[in-house]
Amino acid sequence: MSRHGNVLSTPGHLVSLAARGFARLSEARLKPLGFGIGHLPVLVALRDGEASTQRDLARFARIEQPPMAQMLARMERDGLVCRTPDPADGRSQRVILTDTALSRLPEAISALFQGNRDALDGFTEAEAEQFVALLARLLDNLDRLAVDGPGQRRFSVVP
């Protein structure tokens, strides 16, 4: 091992591997229901009134607007969402869930929760809660670094 440690044991690498594993697991469970892994945050945001425009959905899902536009076009094609003129702003459109999406969403959310429970098999409830809290703190740090820029703040991550 080099004096800088094992790159394959860094939090960034391990979180990346875990994220890809969760994505594969979720995709396998959601595909039979007609959803993709990226659809769920959008559908839940629409259902819960967290966002209703492409711009707000992109911000909510933490992605750029062009990929959100592509995702919404696919979701519209698949009958999951439709767009209507925004009564408050004629230049904008609102995105709304279809009855098809609303009827399938509970089963999709259930499948996602079950996948998370399966992935955390062997964790105590306290460990699972702590893991989620630590991930939330990590995301806050990463969000702050994205705003401040990498040179603005230095910290050491011990592998």
ZAMARGU-4260 file (C-alpha; in steps of 0.2 Angstrom, whole numbers, plus 5000, padded with zeros to 4 digits):
<rodrens>
0) 5000/5000/5000 | 5007/5017/4996 | 5010/5030/5009 | 4994/5039/5004 | 4983/5024/5008
5) 4972/5013/4998 | 4961/5023/4985 | 4949/5008/4984 | 4945/5011/5003 | 4941/5029/5002
10) 4924/5035/5007 | 4921/5042/4989 | 4925/5026/4981 | 4915/5015/4993 | 4900/5027/4992
15) 4901/5027/4973 | 4901/5008/4973 | 4886/5007/4985 | 4877/5020/4974 | 4879/5009/4959
20) 4874/4994/4968 | 4858/5003/4975 | 4854/5009/4957 | 4855/4992/4950 | 4844/4984/4964
25) 4832/4998/4962 | 4831/4998/4943 | 4828/4979/4944 | 4813/4982/4956 | 4806/4997/4947
30) 4807/4992/4929 | 4793/4979/4930 | 4782/4993/4936 | 4786/5005/4922 | 4798/5016/4932
35) 4816/5020/4931 | 4827/5024/4946 | 4828/5043/4941 | 4809/5044/4940 | 4805/5042/4959
40) 4812/5058/4966 | 4802/5067/4952 | 4786/5058/4954 | 4787/5060/4973 | 4790/5079/4972
45) 4776/5081/4960 | 4764/5070/4971 | 4769/5080/4987 | 4768/5097/4979 | 4787/5100/4981
50) 4789/5105/4963 | 4779/5108/4947 | 4790/5115/4934 | 4804/5107/4925 | 4816/5120/4933
55) 4810/5116/4950 | 4811/5097/4947 | 4829/5099/4941 | 4833/5108/4957 | 4824/5096/4968
60) 4832/5081/4959 | 4849/5089/4959 | 4852/5088/4941 | 4854/5100/4927 | 4839/5106/4916
65) 4844/5097/4900 | 4844/5079/4908 | 4828/5084/4917 | 4820/5089/4900 | 4825/5072/4893
70) 4818/5062/4908 | 4802/5072/4907 | 4800/5069/4889 | 4802/5050/4892 | 4790/5050/4906
75) 4777/5059/4896 | 4780/5047/4882 | 4777/5033/4894 | 4761/5041/4901 | 4768/5045/4918
80) 4767/5064/4917 | 4759/5077/4906 | 4762/5095/4904 | 4749/5109/4905 | 4751/5128/4903
85) 4755/5137/4920 | 4741/5149/4923 | 4752/5161/4933 | 4765/5161/4919 | 4760/5158/4901
90) 4779/5155/4896 | 4780/5141/4908 | 4772/5123/4909 | 4767/5114/4924 | 4771/5095/4925
95) 4758/5084/4933 | 4756/5066/4937 | 4745/5055/4927 | 4732/5043/4935 | 4744/5029/4929
100) 4759/5036/4938 | 4748/5039/4954 | 4741/5021/4954 | 4759/5013/4952 | 4768/5024/4964
105) 4764/5016/4980 | 4770/4999/4974 | 4786/5007/4967 | 4789/5016/4984 | 4786/5000/4993
110) 4798/4990/4982 | 4811/5004/4985 | 4809/5003/5003 | 4811/4984/5003 | 4827/4985/4993
115) 4834/4997/5006 | 4829/4985/5020 | 4837/4971/5010 | 4853/4980/5007 | 4854/4985/5026
120) 4852/4967/5031 | 4862/4964/5047 | 4862/4982/5052 | 4853/4986/5068 | 4840/4999/5068
125) 4852/5011/5077 | 4866/5008/5064 | 4854/5010/5049 | 4848/5027/5057 | 4866/5032/5060
130) 4871/5027/5043 | 4858/5038/5035 | 4862/5053/5046 | 4880/5051/5041 | 4876/5051/5023
135) 4865/5066/5025 | 4880/5075/5033 | 4891/5070/5019 | 4879/5077/5006 | 4878/5093/5016
140) 4897/5094/5015 | 4897/5090/4997 | 4884/5103/4993 | 4894/5116/5003 | 4910/5112/4993
145) 4901/5113/4977 | 4895/5131/4981 | 4911/5136/4990 | 4923/5128/4977 | 4936/5115/4981
150) 4949/5128/4985 | 4938/5137/4998 | 4938/5123/5011 | 4950/5110/5016 | 4947/5094/5026
155) 4955/5078/5028 | 4946/5061/5025 | 4955/5047/5034 | 4952/5030/5024
</rodrens>
